[in-house]
Amino acid sequence: MSKNQLVYDVNDKPAFGKNLVFAFQQVLAIMAATIAVPTIIGLPTQIPAAILGAGLGTIVYLLFTKFKSPVIISSSFAFLSSLSTALCFGYCGIILGGILAGLVYVVLAIIIKFAGSKWVSKLMPPVIIGPTVALIGLSLAGSAMGDITKASGAAINASYNLVALFCGLVTLITICICSTQKRFKMGRLIPFILGIGAGYAVAAFFSIFGYACNVEYLKIVNWQPLVDNFAALGDASASVGAKFQSFLNYPDFALIEAIKELVTGNVSEAVNTATKGVATTLTWAGVGEVALAFIPVALVVFAEHIADHKNLGSIIGRDLVEGEPGLCRTLLGDGVGSMAGTVFGICPNTTYGESVGCVAITKNASVSTIFLAAIMCIVLSFISPLMALLRTIPACVMGGVCLTLYGFIAVSGLKMFKDINLGDNKNLFTVSTILIAGIGGLSIKIPYALAGDGTVTKTITITSIATALVLGIIVHAIINAIEKKQGGDGNEEEVKEEPQSLITGAVAPNATFEVG
């Protein structure tokens, strides 16, 4: 084991057979969030394309970062609101938005190339990065808990199911046991595969009785994706091509769909369904709307990009921002990778906390594993049965997985607090602002279109995490400026006489304690 406690360091190459298993584990770790994005915006048929986009985007990212940053990039939740706006202009709108978001990263990378990255670290020190990383994990807690109690195959009682919770907890406990036991090294390296396998087996056991006895409450697994995939094989009237697609099929690339829109002059039926018939082809006015929807969000997500790489750097024992590969390269990789992910997939990509969590828990930071996982995503997107099988993994099982991964993200941020003096009011105000604004769900909605009666019809939404981060930066900068000014006015003694922290001051500013 290396000095940074990694079983496999960044440049290490596990044996090919083992690496296949490790890579598949990374794919499973990112799967739930990756397929969620196209589903949420109303394009579930684009799930294979989203997985393909994750694979291509990750390879682009690895090339730009010189294979020194072990993380997968995939569908970004930050752009969900932006994607909904872009979808009103079809696939052309989505591609335009993804390209604009990627260009923001490219421009920032060029600025950092010439101005350096020191100013970024001063703008966002650990007192800002720490709570932001913690907030990313905490903000996902609701999603994990919503999944862990959900029976994917049940038509009723889907919102809370005790059997589903049991299956999710089996997954969680299996992962914990495999990760902490010391007898079997391989078990520590593939805890998520073993956890998902155990959870799926238990869920399948209950589901067999549920379907056999027609008990909705026990239908934990939904095998309909597999049934639909092989439906053509049992249809005598189905063409040979349709039957062949039951085994191999190409994803619906956003680029191909956009070309169809340009040729026909109409948006696709899938887009019309997702937008309830309000979608139109891209116009010049639409270009402006898409730009307004993506560029501000991309500027703010830049801060989240830094937080993710600071977190990953602390895990692997390397400074990825100011060291190698450097913020300039990670931004270029993320930006160009996002463009590739949108053109061939369905939305801009971002570094995945689930992937970072997988690296941290398994102690496997090998870039060769990440590269193989990217190749695997590309291959899987063309294999229909495997795509269908992955879609049958119950939400409750993935909820058990996400409980550990999201929890790790939160703990990683909290670990940064050990070097932060919360007895200093500047730090106290900064941290509290970020945590409360983020957990409270404070988002900024900027109106950019009004109806005839003056009501707002369209807004750009800056997510609560991004909003909290910006507020933290502002609060920290203002207090910093005041402290520097007062420090130069000779008021040091007056400041020292005040309580050093609101915490101690609130208890008893002038209290003294004696032990007799």
C-alpha positions, 0 to 999 in steps of 0.5 A: 500500500502506498504512503497515501494509503492507496492500494493502487496509486494513480499510475498503477495498473492492476491486472487486466482481469481485476481491472475489468471488475474494478472498472465495472464497479465504477460504472455501477457507481455512476449509473444511477445519477447518469440515467437519472438526468435524461429521465428527469428531462423527459427523454428516457430513451436517451439513457444509452446515449447518456452513458455513451456521452459519459464514456467519451467525455471521460476519455477526453477529460483523461487526455487533457489531464494527462491521465493524472486525475482519476475520476469519471465525468458524466451527466450534470444535475446542475444543468437540469433547469438549463436543459429544460429550457434548451429542450424547448428548441429540440436537440439543436438547443441542447447541443448549443447549450452544451457547447456554450457551457463547455466554452465557458470552461475553455475561456476560464482555462485560458485565463488561468493559463496566463494569470495562474491559479493562485488567485483561485485558491485565495478566492476559495480557501479551505473554509469555503471549499470544505463546507461546499464539498460537505454540502454537495453530499448532504444535498443528495441525502434526500435523493438517496433516502427517497430511493432506498424506500422505493419498490421499483416494480410496485404499482402501488405503495411506491413512495415507501416500502419496508421490504425495499428498505430492507433490500437497501440496508442489505446492500449498505451493510454488505458494502460496509462489511466488505470495505472494512474486513481485512481477510479478503483483499478483493472484497475491499476492492469491489464492495459495491459490486458485492453490495449491489449483488447481495441487494439485488438477490434479496430484492429478486427473492421477494419479487418472485413471490410478489409476481407469482402471488400478485402481491404489489408490496413485494414487487421490488424489481421491475423486469419490464426493461428486459421484457421490452428488450426481447419483445421482438424475438417473440413477435413473428411479424417483427423484422430481422432488424428489430430482432437484431436490435434486441442484442445490439443497438446504437444510441440515439446520438443528440447530433444525429437527432439534431441533424434530423431536425434541421432536415425535416424542420420539425422537432422529434416526437420524443421532444414534443412529448417531453415538452408537452407540444411546446417545442419548436426548432431553434431560432435566433431568439432561442439562441439567446434564451439557451445562452442565458440558461447555460452560461451563468450556470456554467460560471457558477459550476466552475466553483464546484469543479474546483471543490471536486478536484480539491476533494479528489486531491486530498484523497490521492495525496496530490494537488490537482489544482495548483500541481499536476495536471493543474486547474487549466487542464482539468477545466479544459478536460471538463469543458471539451468533455462536456461538449463531447458528452452533449453532442454524443450523449444528451447533456453537459458532463461534470466530475462525479462525486460517486466516482470520487467516493468509489476511489476513496472507499476502495483505495483504488485511484488507478487511472487505468481503471477509470479509462477502462470504465470509460471504454466500458460505458461506450461498449455497454451503450451498444449492448441492448440486454446489458443496458436493459439489465442495468435498468432493472437494478432496483432504486432501493439497492442503488439507494443503499449504494448512494447512502455510502457514496453521498455520505462519503462526499459529506464526510470528505468536506467535514474532514477539511474542517480540522484545519479551520479555526471556527473560533474566528468569526470570519470562518464561522460566518462563512461556514454557516452561510454556506451550510444554511443557505445550501441545506435550506435550498436557497436558489436564485431564479433570474427572470428573463421573460415576462407575459403581457400582464407582467408575470414572469414566464421564464427564469434561469435557476442557479442551484442552491449549492452554487448559490451557497458557494457564491454567498460564502465567497462574498461573505468571506471577501467582505469580512477579509477586506474589513479585517485588513482595513481595520488592521491597518488603522491601529485597532488591533488592541480593540479587536483583541478585547472582543470575544474571538468567536460568537460561539464563546461570546454567546455563552458568557463573554466575560465569564471566568471559571475556576476549578477548586 
